[in-house]
């Protein structure tokens, strides 16, 4: 790959923004590189194409950040592009005729150049070692995260899904639920800390994997949250996790309060639909009242809540009933302005234009009837980004 720029170098403005754990360099209009404090590139832009590195070392590209990320078959080529772009920026910074705008704690060009030289030290061999370290630290892939949590530090106190029978989800069908033993969890935490090094500070929240960490028995979950706080430290956005009330211990308001005291701040539950018959068809429990009661008790803790809805589930056959039952159920729950309702389009459910109509209907109706934030949730756009 080749990096080029048609601007006159004497007129180029180089912007450098440094944080405690990262550095972003931009040469307008079409070049940028963001790296962490260990010299690993996080994202880069070349022309209209944006590349982002995932935690496992693989790479995706976009034409626009709202697009679906597309895998890059040869991640090595983009690792090489990051090295080349770092070299280009080093050349820019060494030209006294170019205007440089420095923001942050790196206040001179030479220190910025030193950071960019770290990028060039990340050879293909080092990236291969990184991927091996990731596989050693994470015993299963990180396949799904809520939209507001894709930059969290994912920690896996358990693997798989305790249900695994949802017809719309292929992520966990062959992955039995298993809680990590004490030695396994200790190695997992150590592996994550080794993997990220000081760049672990970039993560301002923690997400407990995998499909339903709330299925872990209360005493063990309390223990794991304490362990995380001791080993990894508190985070500004605290801890979040997926929650399936039908396949988790029944918790009292006091139980939820104990989890909150240990740092659990938000849970995300897959309602999918408020229509019992459709929930059963989707492979979930049709006991809607049980779901509502579990949420009612959870709400007493003042913990954050996210609810996922499958837009288009059941196709035309269930369209009107799905609309009515789901909106009614959501309107019956207690919400705050910091909560989320995520609308996830089910591509197999309806033709694309009808699916868009349904998304607009749910968005408009719920924004007018509940105080929670309502947003689309295209699960294929949210990865475990570096």
N, C-alpha and C positions, 0 to 999 in steps of 0.2 A: 504494500500500500504506500501511496505517496501523499505527502502533505504539501499543499501549495497555498500561496496567498498572493493575490494580484494587487493588493494595496501597496502604495509607496511606503517603504519602511520608515521614512522620515515622518510620516503622518500617522503611524499606528500608535494606538493607545493600548498599553498592556495593563490590565487590572489584576491585582493580586489581593485576595482576601484570605487571611489566615485565622483559623480558629485554634482552640487548644489541641484539637485532635485531627484537624484536616487543613487542607490548603486548596484553594480554587484559583486557577489562573485563566484569564479570558483575553483573547486577542480578537476584538470585534472585526468583522461581523460573524465569523464562521469557525472559530477555533476555541475550545476550552478543554481544560483538564482538571479533574478533582482527584486528589490523592489523600490517603490517610497519613497519620504521623509515623507510620512504619515504611512509607515509600510505596505502598501498594495503590495502584490506580483504582478509583471507584467508578468514575464515569468520564466519558470524553465525548466531544462533539467535533465532527468534521463536516463542514458544509451543513446540509440539511439532515444528516444522519447522526443519531445519538446512540452511543454504546453504553451499556451498564454491565458491570460485573456482578455475578451472583456470589453468594458466600461459598459455594462449592467450587468456584474457579471457572465455571462456565460463563458464557457471555450472551447477552441478548441485544438486539438493535431495534431502533424505532425511527420512523420518519417524523413522528410527532409523539409527544409524551402521552397523548390520549389513545394512541394506537395500541393494538395488541403487541407485546414484545415477541420478537421472532428470534429463535435460537440461531446463533452463529456456529456453523459446523466446526470451524477451526478456530477455537479460542486463541490459539497461539498467535494467529495473525493479528488479532486485536491487541494482545499483550505486546507484540512488536510495534504496533501502531502507537501505543501509549509511550513506549520507549522513544520512538522517533519524534513524537510530539513534545516529549520532555526535552529532547535535544534541541528541537526548534525553539522552544521557549528559552532555553539556556542561551542560544545565539541571540535571541531578541534582547534579553536582559543585559547582555554584555555590550550592547550598542548604546553608547551614551546619547546618541541622537534621538532615541525613542523615548516617548513620554511613558512613565511608569507610575501608576497610582497604587500605593501600598496601604493596605488596611489590615489591622490586627497586630499581633505581637512580633511578627518578623518585619523589621523596619529598614532593612537594607537589602540590596539586590543579591549580594554574595550569599547571604543566609538562605534566600529563596533558591538560588542556584544550587546550594548544597542539598536542599530537599529534593530538587529535581534530579540530581545525580543519584539519589537513592532509587528513584523510579528506574533508571537505566540499569541498576544492579539486579533488578528482578528478571532473571533469565528464564528461559523455558524450563530449565531443570528446577528452579526454585518454585515455579508455578505448579509443576508436577508434584513436588513435595507438599505444597500447600493443599492440593486436592486430596492427597493421601492423608494428610493431617485432618482434613474436614471429615473424611469417611471414618477415621478412627474416633473422632470426637462425637459424631452424630451417628447413632446406630440405625437410623432410618432417615430417608430424605424429608426435608421440610417442604410439604407440597401445597399447603393452603394456610393463609393468614387473613385476618380481617383487613380491610383497606387502610384503616388508621394505625395498623400495627406492623406493617411490612418492614419497618426500620428498627423494630425491637430486637433485642438479643433473645433468640429462641433457646429455651432450656427444656429438655425432655425428661421429666421425672417418670414418664410412662411412654410406652410405644403402642401403636395401633389404635383400634377402636373397640370398645366393649360391645358395640352393636354390629356394625359392619354389614347391615342388610338394607340400607337405603338404596332404592332402585336408581336414583339419579347420581349417586356418588360411586366412583370407581377407585377412589384413592386408597381405601383401607379394606377392601373386600378380602384380600389374602393376608392381612396383617392382624394377627390375634392380639388382643389387649394384654399388655404385660407391664407391671410396675417394676422399675429398675431396683435391684438390690442396693444396699448401702454401698458396697464396694464399687458396683457399676456406676452409681450416681456420682460418687466421689471422682472416679476416673473421667466421667462425662464433664463435670465442672472443670477439672484440671485441663482436659483436652481443649475446651472452649477458651480458657484463659491463655493457654499456650498458643492456640491458633491466632487469636486476635492481638495478643500482647497489649501494649498501651492503647491501641486503637479501640479497645473495648469501651472506652469512654465516649465514643461516638453514639453509642446506643443509650437513649434516654428512657427506655422502657424494657420490660421483660415480658415475654410471652411463653406460657407453659404449653409445650406440645405433649402429645400430638393431637388426636382428634377430640379427646375429652379428658383433660387432666383432672376435672372435678369428679371423675369416677374413682379417684384414689380415696381410700378411707380417710376420714377426718384426722385421726392422730398422725398418720403417715404424711398427709398433705401439710399439716401444720409443721411437722419436722422438716419437710423439704423446703418450705418457705423460709424457715429459720436458717437452714443451711445455705440457701441462696443469698440471703441477706448478709451472712457472715463471710461467704467466699467471694461474692461478686459485688456486694455493696448495694445500698438503696439507689433507686433511679427516680428521676423527676416524675415520670409517668407511672411509676410503680409497676405492678404485675397484673397481667390479664390472662384469660384462658377461655377456650371453648367449653360449653356446658350443655349436656344433654340431660335434662331433668329425669327422663325415663330410664336412664342407665347410669345413675349416680346415687350415692347415699341420700336418703331423705334428711335434709338439714333444717334445723330450727333457726329462728332469727338470731339466737345466741351463737350458733355454730357459724353463721355467716359473719357475725360480728367478730368472732375469733379469727377467722380468715382475713378479714379486713385489717385487723390489728397487726397481722403478720405481713401486710403489704399487698394483698389481693385487692385490686381497685375496680376491676371491670370484668364481667363475664359476657360471653356472646353465645346466644342460644338459637338453634335452628328451628324456628316455628314451621317454616315452609308454607303452611296454609292453616287457616282456622277451620277448615272443613274436615270433620272427622273421617268421612268416607275417602276423601282424597289423601289424607295423611296415611291411612291404611294402605291405599294403593301405592303410595310412595315408599312403603316399607317402614313407616314410623308408627308409633302408638296412636290409636284413635281416641285416646282418653284426654280430650281437650281440657276438661275440668281439672285433671291432675296437673297439666301444664300450667294452667292459670293459677292454681293454688301454690305451686312451687315458686312461680314468679312473684306472687303476692308476698310470700314469706321472705323471699330474697330481698324485695324492695324495702323491707323494714330495716335493713342494714345500712341504707343510704349508699350502697355500692353502685357503681355505674353498670348500665345494661345496654347490650346491643342485641337486636332481634333480626334474624335473617328470614326473608320471604322469597319463595320461588315464584317469579313472575312467569306466567304461561304454563304453570303446572296443570296437568289434566287436559290440556288442549281446549278445543271448542266445547267438548262435552261438559267440562266443569267450569268454563270460563266465568259465567255470571255467578254461580254459587261460590266459587273460589273468591271472587271479588268481595261479595257481600259478607261472607263468613269471616274472612281475614280482616277486613277493615273493622267490622264490629268487634272482633276479639281484641285487636290492637287498641281500639278506642276505649276498651274496658280496663286496660292496664294503667298503672300509675307511671307517668313519665316525668323526666326533668329535661331541661334544655340542653344538658350535656350528654344525654343518651342518644343512641343511634337506632334507626331502622334501615337496614340494608336490603335493597331490592335486587335480587339476582336473576337475570333473565335466563330461562331454560330454553336453549336453542332448539331442542327437539320438540318443545311443546306446541309452538305456533309458527306460522310463516314469519319472516323477519318484520314485515310491515305491521302485522298484527301484534307481534311481540313488543314493538316500539309503542304501539297504541296502549297496550296494557301497562307498560312501564310509565308512560305519561299519566295514565289514569291513577295508578297507585300513588305516584309521586304527588300529583295535584291534590288528590283526596286526602292523603295523610298529612301533608303539610298544612292543610286547612283545618285539620281536626285534632292533631296531637302536637304537643310542644317539642317532641324529640326531633332531632335532625334526621332528615330523610335523604338518602343518596343511593345511586346505583352501585351495584357490586358485581363487576365483571371479573369472576375469579381468575380468568386466564391473564389478567393484567397485573396481578399482585404476586410477586416472587419474593424469595428471601434474598434481598439485595445486600451487597456488601456496603 
